[in-house]
Amino acid sequence: MSQKRIPVTILTGFLGAGKTTLLNYILKQQHGYKFAVIVNEMGRIGVDGALVEKTEDDILELNNGCLCCSVRKDLVEGVKKLLKRGGFDYILIETTGAADPQPVAQTFLNIPQLQQYVMLDSIITVVDAEQVEKHIKAQDTAKEQIINADYVLLNKVDLVDEAQLAKVEGIIKELNEHCQIIRTSHSQTNIKQLLDMHAFDLDRKLAVDPDFLNEMRNRHHHDVTSFSYTYEKPFVLEKLEYFVQNMSEKEQIYRSKGFLNIAGNPRRAIFHGVNNRFTLLWDRLWEKGEKRESQLVFIGKNLNEAKIRKELDGCLA
């Protein structure tokens, strides 16, 4: 009797749509699965991996890039190591928000060593109901993420009205008539209707895009860049808030995130930025002997790295 292949779900979506929130939500549910989680990030600093809430599940973090480049080799090797170690029955892959999910899917469809052990179950794309129109106009990646989806989680529905939701759903269906659209707030939905549903249909994908399995297709989107900062000095909260409120509109910062050491506060702060929305959440207490280091990552278009660094330097105590 042949061994049941382990299902793989790819979680994708443009920067700040709510992928990590969805991943954490899935991991906290009573679902009966033992997950292996693979997180891919842009930038040298692994923020998303650290933002995944700690569970008993295995978490493998792949930093610094796009899964269709050199990191893809790391993905294959990482999956092989996970399979060798065993102890799980489902793989979740969270891609960076600037990645096209198609090359990730090709990894599981084109590599024989993986095919006999794992099967691609679905591609879930999280979209920001408030920002998706702007994203797909500005970035082909945002469009490809929707085109390749089996499920589209239309997230942050609490931020827009019904007319806007209906309009956005129409745009999504024009790009991908076969996907199932699920409205969500804070990426919360019935995961039993998402996982292990055998939703991925290669024949249907090939009928829409005969080049779906073509690994030679150029899908690099180099206009989206990222850079990271690390600071040992603490930030002054009032100065940092002023910096955030006055970030230049010319610099299209799609996503910013990180951990911050705030002067005079014993707790680590988590910094989240999506377009013009920024939040600062107080996290756990800094541990005794822990290096109180601030780490920030910015991802966007037409970014002036030197200018942002100078302004951040001015926010230090």
ROMAR-927486 format. One record per atom (N, C-alpha, C, O, CB): residue in three letters; y, z, x negated. Coordinates in steps of 0.05 Angstrom, whole numbers, plus 5000, padded with zeros to 4 digits. Atoms other than C-alpha are relative to their C-alpha. Glycine has a CB too. Example, Ala and Ser with C-alpha at 12.3 -4.5 7.8 and 13.67 -1.06 7.14 Angstrom:
# residues 2
Ala497650004982 Ala491051564754 Ala502450004982 Ala502450134961 Ala500150255020 Ser497649995016 Ser497951434727 Ser502250145015 Ser504450185005 Ser500949714991 
//
This chain:
# residues 317
Met497650004983 Met500050005000 Met502550004982 Met502750164963 Met500050255019 Ser497650025017 Ser506849804971 Ser501950225006 Ser502150325028 Ser501349725004 Gln498149784998 Gln512150324958 Gln502449905015 Gln503449685011 Gln500850104972 Lys497650064984 Lys518050335007 Lys502449974981 Lys502950154965 Lys500550215022 Arg497750045018 Arg524150044972 Arg502350185009 Arg502750235033 Arg500949715000 Ile497849824995 Ile530150504967 Ile502449845010 Ile503349654996 Ile500750174975 Pro497750144990 Pro536050275010 Pro502550064984 Pro502950284974 Pro500550065029 Val497449985015 Val542850144977 Val502249935019 Val502149725032 Val500049824975 Thr497650074985 Thr549550175013 Thr502350004982 Thr502850184966 Thr500450215023 Ile497650035016 Ile555849924980 Ile502450085017 Ile502849975039 Ile500349704990 Leu497549914987 Leu562250285001 Leu502449874986 Leu502849924962 Leu500350315000 Thr497750145013 Thr568349844989 Thr502450025019 Thr502350145040 Thr499249704995 Gly497549984985 Gly575449765014 Gly502350024981 Gly502050114958 Gly499950245019 Phe497750025019 Phe582349674985 Phe501050284993 Phe500350485006 Phe502349845013 Leu499149755011 Leu585850214946 Leu501350185021 Leu503150105035 Leu502049954978 Gly498949814982 Gly587150834987 Gly499149995029 Gly500250135046 Gly502949985000 Ala500950034972 Ala583450615050 Ala498550245010 Ala498550305034 Ala498349755002 Gly501549774991 Gly579051235051 Gly497150004992 Gly495450125005 Gly500150025029 Lys502850025009 Lys572651075012 Lys498950274991 Lys496750344999 Lys499749794978 Thr501049745010 Thr572051734976 Thr499850205023 Thr498050375023 Thr501950114977 Thr500149824976 Thr573552105041 Thr497549945016 Thr496150135025 Thr502549965018 Leu502550074986 Leu567851715074 Leu497650104984 Leu495750214996 Leu499849705004 Leu502249915016 Leu563251865016 Leu499550305003 Leu497350395006 Leu500449924970 Asn500349714997 Asn564652615020 Asn499150075028 Asn497550255031 Asn502750134994 Tyr500949944973 Tyr563752595095 Tyr497049955003 Tyr495650115015 Tyr501649825020 Ile502950064998 Ile556952265089 Ile498450224986 Ile496350314997 Ile499449724987 Leu501549815015 Leu554652755036 Leu499850275013 Leu497950435009 Leu501250034972 Lys499949744987 Lys556553355079 Lys498450015026 Lys497950225037 Lys502850085005 Gln501450014975 Gln552753115141 Gln497150084998 Gln495950074977 Gln500249735013 Gln502849944999 Gln545853345163 Gln498549745007 Gln498349665030 Gln499450225022 His501250274996 His542252685153 His497249984990 His495749784997 His501749794986 Gly502850015010 Gly535752845117 Gly499649834976 Gly497449814966 Gly498349915021 Tyr500350175023 Tyr537252375059 Tyr500650164974 Tyr502250354975 Tyr501849765002 Lys499349905027 Lys537352554985 Lys501349774986 Lys499949574978 Lys497450114984 Phe498550225010 Phe542752114956 Phe500250004970 Phe500450214957 Phe502749995012 Ala499050055027 Ala544051824887 Ala502649855005 Ala502749665019 Ala498049844982 Val497450114996 Val551451664883 Val501149874975 Val501050004953 Val502050225011 Ile498850145022 Ile554751154837 Ile503049955007 Ile503649825027 Ile498549744993 Val497150034996 Val562351174831 Val501249834978 Val500949904954 Val501450285002 Asn498750185020 Asn566250614796 Asn503050045003 Asn504150055025 Asn499249715004 Glu497149954999 Glu573550714777 Glu501549814982 Glu500449704962 Glu500650284992 Met498250135018 Met579450354747 Met501450214983 Met502050424994 Met502149825015 Gly498649805017 Gly582650714688 Gly498150164983 Gly495750194990 Gly501750175017 Arg501649855018 Arg580151144632 Arg499250275011 Arg497250395004 Arg501450044973 Ile500449744990 Ile580651784672 Ile498449995026 Ile499149855044 Ile502750155005 Gly501750004977 Gly575151924722 Gly500950205021 Gly500150435021 Gly497150054993 Val499049824979 Val578852214782 Val498250005024 Val497550225034 Val502949925007 Asp501650014976 Asp574651964840 Asp497450154997 Asp496550295016 Asp499549715008 Gly502549865004 Gly568252224810 Gly500350305003 Gly498650445014 Gly498949944973 Ala499549714998 Ala571352914805 Ala500850085028 Ala500550315036 Ala502250084981 Leu499249944972 Leu573952864877 Leu497649995019 Leu497950085041 Leu502149805009 Val502449994983 Val566952754904 Val499050295000 Val498450404979 Val497749804989 Glu500749724997 Glu565053434931 Glu497250044989 Glu495349894995 Glu500250095028 Lys502649955014 Lys559353744892 Lys497850075021 Lys498150245038 Lys500350234980 Thr502349954983 Thr552653714927 Thr497550004982 Thr497849994958 Thr499749785023 Glu502450015016 Glu545453704905 Glu499349714992 Glu497349674978 Glu497650135015 Asp500650285005 Asp545752944902 Asp500849934971 Asp502650054959 Asp501449835020 Asp499350105027 Asp545852574835 Asp502549825002 Asp502749665020 Asp497649834989 Ile497650165001 Ile552552274817 Ile500349874972 Ile500350014952 Ile502650175006 Leu499750155025 Leu553251734764 Leu502849875001 Leu503449725020 Leu497749794996 Glu497250115000 Glu560451544745 Glu500249784979 Glu499649814956 Glu501950234994 Leu499550235017 Leu562250864716 Leu503049964998 Leu504249895019 Leu498549745010 Asn497150015003 Asn569350854688 Asn500949734989 Asn499349574979 Asn500950224982 Asn498650225014 Asn574250324666 Asn499249735009 Asn498549554993 Asn499550034971 Gly500050284994 Gly573549724708 Gly498649905025 Gly498150055044 Gly498849874980 Cys501050164978 Cys570749204754 Cys497049974997 Cys496049914975 Cys501449735001 Leu503050015002 Leu563349204770 Leu499049724995 Leu496649684990 Leu498850105026 Cys501050275006 Cys563048454759 Cys500349934971 Cys499649724962 Cys501549795017 Cys499750045029 Cys564748534685 Cys497950154985 Cys495650174993 Cys502950084991 Ser501949865017 Ser561548924630 Ser498850255012 Ser496550325006 Ser501250074974 Val501049764987 Val560849534674 Val497549945017 Val495950125022 Val502250125017 Arg502350084983 Arg555749144715 Arg497450064984 Arg495450144996 Arg500149715008 Lys502349935016 Lys550849224657 Lys499450305001 Lys497150385003 Lys500449914970 Asp500349714997 Asp552149964661 Asp498850075027 Asp497250265030 Asp502750154996 Leu501149954973 Leu550649934736 Leu497049955000 Leu495550125011 Leu501449815020 Val502950065001 Val543849604724 Val498550224984 Val496550324994 Val499549734987 Glu501349795016 Glu542150104669 Glu500150275014 Glu498150425013 Glu501350024972 Gly499849754986 Gly544650674711 Gly498050035023 Gly496850245027 Gly502850035011 Val502050004978 Val540350484770 Val497250034989 Val495650185001 Val500249745016 Lys502649975013 Lys534350414724 Lys499450294993 Lys497250394997 Lys499749814976 Lys500449725008 Lys535451114697 Lys499650185024 Lys497950365024 Lys502550104984 Leu500349844976 Leu536251394767 Leu497249965011 Leu495950165020 Leu502149925021 Leu502750054989 Leu529751054789 Leu497950144983 Leu495950244994 Leu499549705000 Lys501949875018 Lys526151324728 Lys499950305005 Lys497850425005 Lys500649944971 Arg499849714995 Arg528552024743 Arg499050075028 Arg497650285031 Arg502950104997 Gly501149964973 Gly527051964817 Gly501350245015 Gly503450345006 Gly497150044999 Gly499049774985 Gly528152514869 Gly502149945020 Gly503550125030 Gly501150204981 Phe498150074979 Phe532452124917 Phe498849775016 Phe496949645008 Phe502849914987 Asp501150214983 Asp531351634974 Asp502249825011 Asp501749665030 Asp498550135023 Tyr497850174991 Tyr538151294983 Tyr502049984977 Tyr502650184964 Tyr501350105027 Ile497950035020 Ile543451004936 Ile502649915014 Ile502649735030 Ile499249784979 Leu497350074990 Leu550850994954 Leu501749924976 Leu501850064956 Leu501350245015 Ile498250105022 Ile555650584910 Ile502849995011 Ile503349835030 Ile499049734989 Glu497250024993 Glu563050704916 Glu501449834979 Glu501649914956 Glu501450285003 Thr498750175019 Thr566750124884 Thr503050074997 Thr504150215014 Thr499849705008 Thr497149975003 Thr573850134857 Thr501349835022 Thr500349625030 Thr501049924972 Gly498650144979 Gly578949914909 Gly500949724993 Gly501749575011 Gly502350165009 Ala499250265009 Ala580649304868 Ala497749814995 Ala498049594985 Ala501750014974 Ala502450155006 Ala573449044866 Ala499149845025 Ala499149945047 Ala497850184990 Asp501350174981 Asp570348474905 Asp497150105002 Asp495850124981 Asp500149694993 Pro502749894999 Pro563648754931 Pro497849794995 Pro495449864991 Pro499550125027 Gln502050205002 Gln560048084924 Gln498450014974 Gln496050004974 Gln501249725002 Pro501649975025 Pro558248154849 Pro498250245000 Pro496150244987 Pro501950014977 Val501749764999 Val555648854864 Val497549935016 Val495350015009 Val501550235013 Ala502350084984 Ala551148564919 Ala498249824984 Ala495749854986 Ala501049865025 Gln501650185016 Gln548848024871 Gln498250154980 Gln496050064974 Gln501849804985 Thr501549845018 Thr546448564824 Thr497350075012 Thr495250074998 Thr501550254992 Phe502449914986 Phe541248784875 Phe498449765011 Phe496149795018 Phe500650195022 Leu501450244989 Leu539548074899 Leu498949814979 Leu497049674983 Leu501949855018 Asn500750205021 Asn539047694833 Asn498450114977 Asn497449964960 Asn502549884989 Ile501449895023 Ile535748184785 Ile497250105008 Ile497050305022 Ile501750244989 Pro502749944992 Pro528148204793 Pro499150294995 Pro497650405010 Pro498149814987 Gln500949735007 Gln527348874758 Gln500850215021 Gln499550415024 Gln501150094972 Leu499049824979 Leu531349204814 Leu498849945027 Leu498450125043 Leu503049995001 Gln500850084973 Gln528848804873 Gln497550145010 Gln497250195034 Gln499549705000 Gln502549884991 Gln521949114874 Gln500350305007 Gln498550415019 Gln497949974979 Tyr499649714996 Tyr524849824877 Tyr502250065021 Tyr502050275035 Tyr500650134975 Val497749954982 Val531349764917 Val500549765018 Val499849545011 Val502550084984 Met499250214982 Met533949364976 Met502850055010 Met503550285017 Met498049975024 Leu497349974990 Leu541149234997 Leu499950035030 Leu499149855044 Leu501749754991 Asp500049944971 Asp541949555065 Asp502549915014 Asp502449815037 Asp499550295004 Ser497550074986 Ser549249435080 Ser502450014981 Ser502350144960 Ser500550195024 Ile497449985013 Ile556349325055 Ile501950125021 Ile502449995042 Ile501049724989 Ile498149874982 Ile561249805089 Ile502849984988 Ile503250084966 Ile499250305005 Thr497350035009 Thr568549635082 Thr501950185016 Thr502050165040 Thr501049705001 Val498049824987 Val573850165097 Val502749864998 Val503649794976 Val500050284988 Val497350125001 Val580649875116 Val502050205013 Val501450355031 Val500149735015 Asp497849834990 Asp587250235128 Asp501449855022 Asp502749645018 Asp502050064976 Ala498950144977 Ala589550055198 Ala503049954998 Ala504049755009 Ala499450165025 Glu497250025003 Glu596750155179 Glu500949794979 Glu502949664982 Glu501350274993 Gln499250165023 Gln596749745114 Gln498449744997 Gln499149584981 Gln499650164975 Val501950225005 Val591149225121 Val501349735001 Val500749554985 Val497750025019 Glu498650264998 Glu595648655143 Glu501449934974 Glu501249714964 Glu502050005023 Lys498550045025 Lys600048745082 Lys498149954977 Lys498649784960 Lys501850254994 His501950035022 His594048815036 His498749724999 His498649604978 His497850215002 Ile501450265001 Ile590448175057 Ile501949774995 Ile501149564986 Ile498549965027 Lys498050215007 Lys596947775051 Lys500650004970 Lys501149794958 Lys502650055016 Ala499349975029 Ala598148044981 Ala497749974981 Ala498149894958 Ala501450264996 Gln502349995018 Gln591148084953 Gln497549875011 Gln496649945033 Gln499450294993 Asp502550134992 Asp585147624958 Asp497750205001 Asp495850185017 Asp499349774981 Thr502149805001 Thr580848224940 Thr499650145027 Thr497450185037 Thr500550214978 Ala500149864974 Ala582648585005 Ala498749825021 Ala497249915039 Ala502850085009 Lys501250194981 Lys580747955043 Lys497049974996 Lys495449975014 Lys501449724998 Glu502950035007 Glu574047875006 Glu498450245009 Glu496150225017 Glu499749954970 Gln501449764992 Gln572248595021 Gln499349995029 Gln497250095037 Gln501750254994 Ile500650024972 Ile572748455095 Ile498049775006 Ile496249815022 Ile502649955016 Ile501850234995 Ile569347775092 Ile497150074994 Ile495349975007 Ile500949764982 Asn502849935008 Asn563248085058 Asn498850245014 Asn496650325009 Asn500050054970 Ala500949764987 Ala562648685103 Ala497949965022 Ala498049765036 Ala502450155012 Asp501849984977 Asp556948855150 Asp501350185021 Asp501150135045 Asp497250104992 Tyr498449824983 Tyr561049435178 Tyr502850024989 Tyr503250044965 Tyr498650285002 Val497349945008 Val568549505177 Val500950255014 Val500950275039 Val502049765008 Leu499049764989 Leu571050205186 Leu503149985001 Leu504449994981 Leu499150254984 Leu497150024996 Leu578050125215 Leu501150295000 Leu501150425020 Leu500849855026 Asn499349725005 Asn580750775187 Asn503050065005 Asn504649875006 Asn499350094972 Lys497349914996 Lys587151175199 Lys501249905027 Lys503549835029 Lys501849924977 Val499150104974 Val587450955272 Val502050185013 Val503550105032 Val497649965019 Asp498149814989 Asp591551575287 Asp502949944991 Asp504850055002 Asp499350294991 Leu497350065010 Leu597451265249 Leu501349765014 Leu503649705009 Leu499949954970 Val498950254987 Val598250635293 Val499450015030 Val497750165039 Val498849754987 Asp500550014971 Asp598550465367 Asp497949805007 Asp496849664990 Asp502749935014 Glu502250164990 Glu593550095409 Glu500549704996 Glu498749554989 Glu499450055029 Ala499350295003 Ala597249425405 Ala499549924971 Ala498449704966 Ala502949955007 Gln500550065028 Gln597049455329 Gln497049994993 Gln496149824978 Gln501550204982 Leu502949995005 Leu589649635329 Leu498749745010 Leu497049634996 Leu498850255014 Ala501250254989 Ala587949045374 Ala500749764983 Ala499149584979 Ala501049965029 Lys499150225017 Lys592048585330 Lys498449994974 Lys497449784965 Lys503050024993 Val501449995026 Val588648825266 Val497049935004 Val495849794988 Val500250294989 Glu502750074994 Glu581748775298 Glu499649695003 Glu497649584995 Glu499050145025 Gly500050294998 Gly583348045315 Gly500049874973 Gly498649674969 Gly502349915017 Ile499850115027 Ile585247905243 Ile497350044985 Ile496449854972 Ile502250144984 Ile502649955013 Ile578748225218 Ile497949815011 Ile496349714995 Ile499150305005 Lys502050174988 Lys574547825267 Lys500349704992 Lys498449554990 Lys500050025030 Glu499450285010 Glu577947175244 Glu498849974972 Glu497849754965 Glu503049944999 Leu501150025027 Leu575747335173 Leu497050035000 Leu495649914983 Leu501250224982 Asn502949945000 Asn568747585191 Asn499150065029 Asn499350285038 Asn499450244982 Glu500849974972 Glu566147465261 Glu497450165004 Glu496950265026 Glu499749735013 His502649874998 His559347785246 His500250314995 His498350455002 His498149884981 Cys500049725006 Cys561748475224 Cys500450175025 Cys501550085045 Cys502350064980 Gln499549814979 Gln561649085268 Gln502350184993 Gln502450304971 Gln497450175005 Ile497649845005 Ile568349435273 Ile499750275013 Ile499150295037 Ile502649855011 Ile500249734990 Ile568350185280 Ile502750144995 Ile503550164972 Ile497650164987 Arg497549865003 Arg574850565292 Arg499550284990 Arg497850425001 Arg501650005026 Thr500349735011 Thr575551195251 Thr502750134993 Thr504749994988 Thr498250004975 Ser497849845011 Ser580451745232 Ser498850184979 Ser496850324984 Ser501550155023 His501049845023 His579452095165 His497149914993 His495650074983 His500050305007 Ser502650135008 Ser573351625155 Ser497650145014 Ser495450145003 Ser499650014970 Gln502149854987 Gln569252035205 Gln498749835022 Gln500149735040 Gln501050275012 Thr501550164980 Thr563851675246 Thr497150095000 Thr496350264984 Thr500249704994 Asn502949934998 Asn556551725266 Asn498549854978 Asn498049614981 Asn498949935028 Ile501250145023 Ile553151575200 Ile497149905006 Ile496149734992 Ile499950184976 Lys502750104993 Lys546351485234 Lys500149715010 Lys498149575010 Lys498850185022 Gln499650284991 Gln549250825260 Gln500949834976 Gln501449594980 Gln502049995023 Leu499150155023 Leu551150615189 Leu497949974978 Leu497749774965 Leu502450134988 Leu501949995023 Leu545550805141 Leu497249925008 Leu496249995030 Leu500050274988 Asp502850084996 Asp538550505135 Asp499749845026 Asp497849885041 Asp498250255001 Met500050174976 Met540149995190 Met499149724995 Met499049555013 Met502750015013 His500750275008 His537949375151 His502149805010 His501449585021 His497249925011 Ala497850174989 Ala544749075168 Ala500649764983 Ala501749564992 Ala502550175003 Phe499450235018 Phe545248625107 Phe498149775006 Phe495649805005 Phe499850094970 Asp501650244993 Asp542847925125 Asp500849774980 Asp502949654984 Asp500449915030 Leu499350195020 Leu542747455065 Leu500249725011 Leu502049575004 Leu497950004977 Asp499950274988 Asp541346825106 Asp502649965014 Asp503849745013 Asp497749965020 Arg497550024985 Arg547446965149 Arg502449984980 Arg504349834984 Arg500550245018 Lys497950015021 Lys551747085086 Lys500149724988 Lys502249614984 Lys499550214978 Leu500150265012 Leu549346425056 Leu500949785019 Leu502049585011 Leu497149944991 Ala499150194980 Ala550746055121 Ala503149985001 Ala504249775004 Ala498950065028 Val497049995001 Val558046285117 Val501049914973 Val503149774972 Val500950295007 Asp499250065027 Asp558546225042 Asp497649924983 Asp496250094972 Asp501550254987 Pro502450095015 Pro553245795007 Pro500150094970 Pro498050094957 Pro499949705001 Asp499849915027 Asp555946054940 Asp499750304997 Asp500350424976 Asp502749924989 Phe500149715000 Phe554546784957 Phe498550114976 Phe499350324966 Phe498750105026 Leu501549905022 Leu549446864902 Leu500849894973 Leu499649944952 Leu497049935004 Asn499150135025 Asn553346464850 Asn501550204983 Asn503850274990 Asn501849765007 Glu498749805017 Glu554946944794 Glu502149884981 Glu503550024968 Glu497850144983 Met498150135018 Met559046424756 Met502849975013 Met504749895000 Met498949734992 Arg497450034986 Arg564546424809 Arg502050204988 Arg501450434984 Arg499750045030 Asn497949835012 Asn571046694779 Asn501350175022 Asn502650075039 Asn502149834985 Arg498949824980 Arg572947304819 Arg501750224988 Arg502050444999 Arg497850125017 His498349805013 His577447674771 His502850005012 His503949785017 His500149964970 His497349984988 His584047924800 His501750174981 His502050414985 His499950135029 His498749865022 His588048104738 His502850095007 His504150234991 His500049844976 Asp497349914994 Asp594548204775 Asp500150295009 Asp502250415010 Asp501249825022 Val500249714995 Val592148894796 Val499350144974 Val497250094962 Val497950065023 Thr500449865025 Thr592849354737 Thr500050305005 Thr500850405026 Thr502149924979 Ser499949714998 Ser591950094724 Ser500750124973 Ser500250004952 Ser497250115009 Phe499549855024 Phe594250594673 Phe499850305006 Phe500350385028 Phe502749924986 Ser500649714997 Ser592951334661 Ser501850164982 Ser502650074960 Ser497150064995 Tyr498449815016 Tyr596951924636 Tyr498650274999 Tyr497450365018 Tyr502950035012 Thr501049735003 Thr594752594609 Thr502250174988 Thr503450104968 Thr497450004982 Tyr497949815010 Tyr599453184600 Tyr498950284997 Tyr497550385014 Tyr502450005020 Glu500849725004 Glu598353864570 Glu502150195010 Glu501550425016 Glu499450044970 Lys497949834989 Lys605054134591 Lys499949995031 Lys499249795042 Lys502849904990 Pro500150004970 Pro605654344665 Pro502449855012 Pro504449814998 Pro500050295010 Phe497950144986 Phe609853974716 Phe501750205016 Phe500750415025 Phe498949795019 Val498349844982 Val615854274752 Val499949875027 Val500549635030 Val503050004989 Leu500650114973 Leu614354184826 Leu502449855012 Leu502049635022 Leu499150225019 Glu497650134988 Glu621454024848 Glu500649734987 Glu501449545001 Glu502450194998 Lys499550255015 Lys622353494794 Lys498049795007 Lys498649555011 Lys500050054970 Leu502150194994 Leu615653174810 Leu500449895029 Leu500049655033 Leu497250144998 Glu499550104972 Glu617353144885 Glu502349805001 Glu502149605015 Glu500650245018 Tyr497750195002 Tyr623952804868 Tyr499049734989 Tyr499849524999 Tyr502350124983 Phe501150245012 Phe620252304824 Phe498449835021 Phe498849595023 Phe498250064976 Val501750134980 Val615252144880 Val501749875022 Val501249645030 Val498150205013 Gln498350104978 Gln620752054932 Gln501749764991 Gln502649605008 Gln501850225010 Asn498250215010 Asn624651574887 Asn498549784984 Asn499749634969 Asn502150124983 Met501550215014 Met619051134861 Met501049725010 Met501549685033 Met496950025006 Ser498950264995 Ser621550424857 Ser498349835019 Ser495949815015 Ser500549844975 Glu501550184981 Glu619649954915 Glu499149754985 Glu497149634993 Glu501849935024 Lys500750245015 Lys619449384864 Lys497350034987 Lys495849844983 Lys502149944979 Glu502649955012 Glu613449714832 Glu498050055022 Glu498050265034 Glu500150244980 Gln501949984978 Gln607849604880 Gln497750184992 Gln495650084982 Gln498949725009 Ile502149815007 Ile603750234870 Ile498250025025 Ile498950155044 Ile501250284993 Tyr501949994977 Tyr597750134916 Tyr498750275002 Tyr498250375024 Tyr497949784997 Arg501649755000 Arg594350774894 Arg500850174976 Arg501150064954 Arg497049955000 Ser499549825022 Ser595951384852 Ser498450265007 Ser498250335030 Ser503050064996 Lys501749774995 Lys591551994844 Lys499850174974 Lys500350064952 Lys497249925010 Gly500449845024 Gly590152564797 Gly500050305006 Gly500150395029 Gly502249944981 Phe500049715000 Phe589853304781 Phe502450094985 Phe503149984964 Phe497450124988 Leu497549925012 Leu596153684764 Leu500050304994 Leu499050465010 Leu502349935018 Asn499349735007 Asn598054324729 Asn502950045007 Asn504749934994 Asn499450064969 Ile497349954991 Ile604154584765 Ile501050274989 Ile499650484991 Ile500250005031 Ala499049765013 Ala608455094729 Ala500250235020 Ala501350205042 Ala502849954988 Gly499849764984 Gly607855794757 Gly498050035023 Gly498150225038 Gly502750025012 Asn502049994978 Asn601955634803 Asn497250034987 Asn496549874970 Asn500249755018 Pro502649965012 Pro594955894787 Pro497949805010 Pro495749795000 Pro499050285006 Arg501850194989 Arg591755334827 Arg500449714990 Arg502749634985 Arg500149995031 Arg499850285007 Arg590254624807 Arg500949845025 Arg500049915047 Arg497249894989 Ala499150164978 Ala593754104850 Ala498749724999 Ala498349614978 Ala503149975000 Ile501050284998 Ile590653444874 Ile502249835011 Ile503349885032 Ile497449995018 Phe497950184992 Phe595552874878 Phe498849745012 Phe497149624999 Phe501849934976 His500950244987 His594252304927 His502449835008 His504349935020 His498350075025 Gly497950184991 Gly598651694936 Gly498849745010 Gly497149624996 Gly502049954978 Val500850254989 Val597451094981 Val502549855009 Val503849945028 Val497950035024 Asn497550144994 Asn603250594981 Asn502350204999 Asn502750334979 Asn499949855027 Asn497749825000 Asn609251005002 Asn499450285010 Asn501250455012 Asn502249895017 Arg500849744991 Arg605351605027 Arg498950164977 Arg497150074963 Arg497949985023 Phe500949835022 Phe604352174978 Phe499450285010 Phe501050395026 Phe502050014977 Thr500649734992 Thr600952844987 Thr499150164975 Thr498050054956 Thr497750015021 Leu500849815021 Leu599853444942 Leu498450225013 Leu499550365030 Leu502550114984 Leu501849804988 Leu593953894960 Leu499350214979 Leu498650144956 Leu497449865011 Trp500749795019 Trp592754564928 Trp497050035000 Trp495750075021 Trp501350275008 Asp502950005004 Asp585654584901 Asp499250284990 Asp500550484997 Asp499149784980 Arg501249755010 Arg581555124867 Arg501850134978 Arg503650004967 Arg497249954989 Leu498649865022 Leu584155644818 Leu499049884973 Leu496749814970 Leu499450315001 Trp500850085027 Trp584255434745 Trp498150214990 Trp498650454993 Trp502549964981 Glu501949815010 Glu578255754712 Glu500950124974 Glu502550004959 Glu497349864996 Lys499249865025 Lys578956254656 Lys499049844976 Lys496749764974 Lys498750295000 Gly500750155024 Gly579155884590 Gly500049705004 Gly499749554985 Gly497350084990 Glu499950294994 Glu579655204625 Glu502649884990 Glu504750004992 Glu499749945030 Lys497650135009 Lys584554714594 Lys501649905024 Lys500649745040 Lys499249764981 Arg498350074977 Arg590254644644 Arg501449744994 Arg503849744986 Arg502050235007 Glu499050265007 Glu591253904635 Glu500449835025 Glu498849835043 Glu498049864981 Ser499450184978 Ser594553424684 Ser499049724993 Ser499349634971 Ser503049995006 Gln501050285004 Gln591252744693 Gln500949845024 Gln500449915047 Gln496950004998 Leu498950174979 Leu594552184733 Leu499149714995 Leu499249624972 Leu503050025002 Val500650285001 Val592351474748 Val501749855020 Val501949935043 Val496949955005 Phe498450174983 Phe596850924777 Phe498749725001 Phe498049624980 Phe503049984991 Ile501150264997 Ile594050274805 Ile501849835017 Ile502649925039 Ile497150015013 Gly498250164984 Gly598349704829 Gly500749734987 Gly499249634971 Gly502550155005 Lys499250275008 Lys602149064816 Lys502950014990 Lys504550165001 Lys499849795024 Asn497450015012 Asn608248924772 Asn501050284992 Asn503350364996 Asn502149885020 Leu499349735008 Leu608049634745 Leu501450014973 Leu500649874954 Leu497550175000 Asn498549955025 Asn612949854692 Asn498950264988 Asn500050474993 Asn503150015004 Glu501449765011 Glu608450324652 Glu501950184985 Glu501950424988 Glu497749914983 Ala498249845016 Ala613850544603 Ala502050155016 Ala502650385011 Ala501449824979 Lys498049874983 Lys618850694657 Lys498850245016 Lys500050455017 Lys501249805020 Ile501349794985 Ile613951104698 Ile499450234982 Ile499750474989 Ile497549905014 Arg500649795019 Arg611751484636 Arg502550164994 Arg502550414992 Arg498849884974 Lys497549865006 Lys619051644619 Lys500950195022 Lys501750415018 Lys502249804994 Glu499249844977 Glu620451894689 Glu498150245003 Glu499050465011 Glu500049835026 Leu501849774999 Leu614152324688 Leu500550204979 Leu500450444983 Leu497149894998 Asp499349815022 Asp616052614621 Asp502350185008 Asp502450414999 Asp500749834975 Gly497749854991 Gly622452834654 Gly499450225021 Gly501050385027 Gly502149825011 Cys500849814980 Cys618553234705 Cys498550244988 Cys497750425003 Cys498249875021 Leu501549795013 Leu615153684654 Leu501750254995 Leu504250234992 Leu498949904973 Ala498649755005 Ala616954414644 Ala501050024971 Ala502250214963 Ala498250245007 
//
